[in-house]
Amino acid sequence: MGDEPVIVVGVKQVPDDDEVRIDPDTGHLDRASAPAVMNPPDRNALEAALGLRDDAGGTVVAVTMGPPTATDVLEEAVAIGCDDAALITDRAFAGSDTWPTSLTLAAAAESLGADVFVCGEETTDSSTGQVPPGIAAHLGWAQLTYAEELDPEFDDETLVARRDVEGGHEVVAAELPVVVAVAYGEFEPRPAGLHRKLYAESEFEPIELSAEDIGLDDDEVGIDASPTEVGGMETVEPVERERVVVEGVDELADELAETEVFG
């Protein structure tokens, strides 16, 4: 670790899950069918990263992998408080599943000199939770998953996390460098300040990194390097539910009895 820690936080532009549709022919998300927003769990990761900087100093750099339009989430991250941001973009990345995605983010972390890489628990467009552990595996770093609290002990090059586990929690210490996956819903996001919003929208320009810039060959990323296959899918037609309007509690009880709700 250098004099000041470099804290990289991953953010992703995803379709709004209230409006997104799936292409029944390919099994892929039809990203054009819904507006793009920041992945909700990444907001918790942003707050966790900014909290580490508040407690122990350093620089927070947001990164995203996507097309040029993904700059929008980087601007939002900078508005919330990130010191800088990097757009990892290249046509070679198209169609990447979690394997080349985690490889790409791992290479970007090395390129940016990261000491800590903070991620959301999962993304709402795939919900695999595979990318943070994948980044750690590609880099050979320690990992702290489902983190609810973080206590930086950077003078000792250590990060302590309280982790959510079945039936309770545990406190774990990891040596830097480390990948952190933040538990969804923890680390309440801070609002963006007006002056930061104005800066992000009018002056900020992200670092732009291609596959070559971070030391990856085209055949290591993209759809051809992605082992995930959609085995098949079915479109299920919605079934109209029967509705009955009742006037009072007694009538409701009679209806429930007739439909044998209680067995």
QUITAZI-V868423 format. One record per residue. N is the residue number from 1. SS is DSSP state (hx for helix, st for strand, lp for the rest). PSI is psi as a letter, one per 20 degrees, with the letter a starting at -180 (NA if undefined). OMEGA is omega in degrees with one decimal (none if undefined). Layout:
BEGIN
N&SS&PSI&OMEGA, N&SS&PSI&OMEGA
END
This chain:
BEGIN
1&lp&p&177.3, 2&lp&a&179.8, 3&lp&h&179.2, 4&lp&p&-179.7, 5&lp&q&173.1, 6&st&o&-177.7, 7&st&o&178.6, 8&st&p&178.5, 9&st&p&-179.9, 10&st&p&173.8, 11&lp&q&-177.7, 12&lp&q&174.1, 13&st&p&-177.7, 14&st&q&173.8, 15&st&q&174.9, 16&lp&o&-172.3, 17&lp&i&174.9, 18&lp&i&-174.4, 19&lp&i&-174.7, 20&lp&q&177.9, 21&st&q&177.0, 22&st&p&177.0, 23&lp&o&-176.0, 24&lp&h&-178.6, 25&lp&h&-176.4, 26&lp&h&-174.3, 27&lp&j&-179.9, 28&lp&q&174.8, 29&st&p&172.3, 30&st&n&-172.5, 31&hx&h&-180.0, 32&hx&i&-175.0, 33&hx&i&-176.6, 34&lp&q&176.2, 35&lp&q&-179.6, 36&st&p&179.3, 37&st&r&173.5, 38&st&p&176.8, 39&lp&o&-174.4, 40&hx&g&178.3, 41&hx&h&179.5, 42&hx&h&175.5, 43&hx&h&175.7, 44&hx&h&177.9, 45&hx&g&177.3, 46&hx&g&-179.3, 47&hx&h&178.8, 48&hx&g&-179.9, 49&hx&g&179.4, 50&hx&h&176.4, 51&hx&h&176.5, 52&hx&g&178.2, 53&hx&g&179.1, 54&hx&h&-175.7, 55&hx&h&-169.0, 56&hx&j&-179.6, 57&lp&a&179.5, 58&lp&a&-177.4, 59&st&p&177.9, 60&st&p&179.6, 61&st&p&175.7, 62&st&q&176.2, 63&st&q&172.3, 64&st&q&177.7, 65&st&o&-177.1, 66&lp&a&178.4, 67&lp&r&-179.9, 68&hx&h&179.8, 69&hx&i&178.7, 70&hx&i&174.6, 71&hx&h&-178.3, 72&hx&g&-178.6, 73&hx&h&176.4, 74&hx&h&175.9, 75&hx&g&178.8, 76&hx&g&179.7, 77&hx&g&178.4, 78&hx&h&177.5, 79&hx&h&-179.8, 80&hx&h&176.1, 81&lp&i&-180.0, 82&lp&q&-179.1, 83&lp&h&-178.8, 84&st&r&-179.1, 85&st&q&-178.8, 86&st&p&175.5, 87&st&o&178.0, 88&st&o&-171.2, 89&lp&p&-178.5, 90&lp&p&177.1, 91&hx&h&-179.9, 92&hx&h&-177.5, 93&hx&i&-173.3, 94&lp&p&176.2, 95&lp&j&-178.5, 96&lp&p&172.0, 97&lp&a&-172.3, 98&hx&h&-178.9, 99&hx&f&177.7, 100&hx&h&176.4, 101&hx&g&179.6, 102&hx&h&175.9, 103&hx&g&-179.7, 104&hx&g&-180.0, 105&hx&h&176.3, 106&hx&g&179.1, 107&hx&h&177.8, 108&hx&h&178.7, 109&hx&g&177.9, 110&hx&g&-179.1, 111&hx&h&-178.0, 112&lp&i&179.0, 113&lp&k&-175.3, 114&lp&q&169.6, 115&lp&h&177.4, 116&st&p&175.2, 117&st&o&-177.1, 118&st&p&-179.8, 119&st&q&167.1, 120&st&r&-177.6, 121&lp&g&-178.9, 122&lp&r&175.3, 123&lp&q&-175.5, 124&lp&i&179.5, 125&lp&i&175.6, 126&lp&h&174.7, 127&lp&k&179.1, 128&lp&h&-174.4, 129&lp&j&-174.1, 130&lp&h&-171.5, 131&hx&g&179.6, 132&hx&g&176.3, 133&hx&h&177.7, 134&hx&g&177.1, 135&hx&g&-179.9, 136&hx&g&-178.4, 137&hx&g&179.9, 138&hx&h&-177.1, 139&hx&i&-173.6, 140&lp&k&-179.5, 141&lp&r&169.4, 142&st&r&176.6, 143&st&q&176.2, 144&st&o&-175.3, 145&st&q&179.5, 146&st&l&-177.5, 147&st&p&177.9, 148&st&h&178.1, 149&st&q&178.4, 150&st&p&179.1, 151&st&o&-178.0, 152&st&p&172.5, 153&st&m&-170.4, 154&hx&h&175.8, 155&hx&h&176.7, 156&hx&j&-178.7, 157&lp&l&-177.2, 158&st&q&172.8, 159&st&p&-178.8, 160&st&p&-179.2, 161&st&q&166.7, 162&st&p&-174.2, 163&st&q&174.2, 164&st&p&175.8, 165&st&r&-177.9, 166&lp&p&177.3, 167&lp&j&-179.9, 168&st&c&179.3, 169&st&r&174.5, 170&st&q&177.6, 171&st&p&-174.1, 172&st&p&175.3, 173&st&p&178.1, 174&st&q&176.1, 175&st&q&174.3, 176&lp&q&-2.1, 177&lp&q&-174.0, 178&st&q&172.7, 179&st&p&180.0, 180&st&p&171.1, 181&st&o&-173.7, 182&st&p&177.6, 183&lp&p&-177.6, 184&lp&p&179.2, 185&lp&i&176.2, 186&lp&r&179.5, 187&lp&m&-177.6, 188&lp&p&-175.7, 189&lp&q&176.0, 190&lp&q&176.6, 191&lp&q&175.5, 192&lp&p&176.8, 193&lp&q&-176.5, 194&hx&g&-177.5, 195&hx&h&177.0, 196&hx&h&177.2, 197&hx&g&-179.7, 198&hx&g&178.0, 199&hx&g&-177.3, 200&hx&h&-176.3, 201&hx&h&-171.5, 202&hx&h&-173.4, 203&lp&h&-172.0, 204&lp&p&172.9, 205&lp&p&-178.3, 206&lp&q&166.9, 207&st&q&178.6, 208&st&p&-175.9, 209&st&p&175.3, 210&lp&r&176.4, 211&lp&g&179.8, 212&lp&h&-178.3, 213&lp&h&-177.6, 214&lp&j&171.7, 215&lp&k&179.4, 216&lp&q&173.8, 217&lp&q&-178.3, 218&hx&h&-177.1, 219&hx&i&177.5, 220&hx&i&-174.5, 221&lp&r&177.2, 222&lp&a&-172.8, 223&hx&h&-179.0, 224&hx&h&178.4, 225&hx&j&-175.9, 226&lp&o&-177.1, 227&lp&i&-177.7, 228&lp&p&175.3, 229&lp&q&174.8, 230&lp&o&-176.9, 231&lp&h&179.7, 232&lp&r&178.5, 233&lp&q&-178.7, 234&lp&p&173.4, 235&lp&o&-176.7, 236&lp&p&178.3, 237&lp&p&179.5, 238&lp&q&179.4, 239&lp&p&179.3, 240&lp&p&-179.7, 241&lp&q&177.5, 242&lp&p&179.8, 243&lp&p&178.3, 244&lp&p&177.5, 245&lp&p&-178.8, 246&lp&r&-174.9, 247&lp&i&-176.2, 248&lp&a&-175.6, 249&hx&g&-178.2, 250&hx&g&179.7, 251&hx&h&176.8, 252&hx&g&179.6, 253&hx&h&179.4, 254&hx&g&-178.8, 255&hx&g&179.0, 256&hx&h&179.3, 257&hx&g&-179.0, 258&hx&h&-179.4, 259&lp&j&176.4, 260&lp&k&178.7, 261&lp&h&-176.5, 262&lp&j&173.6, 263&lp&NA&none
END
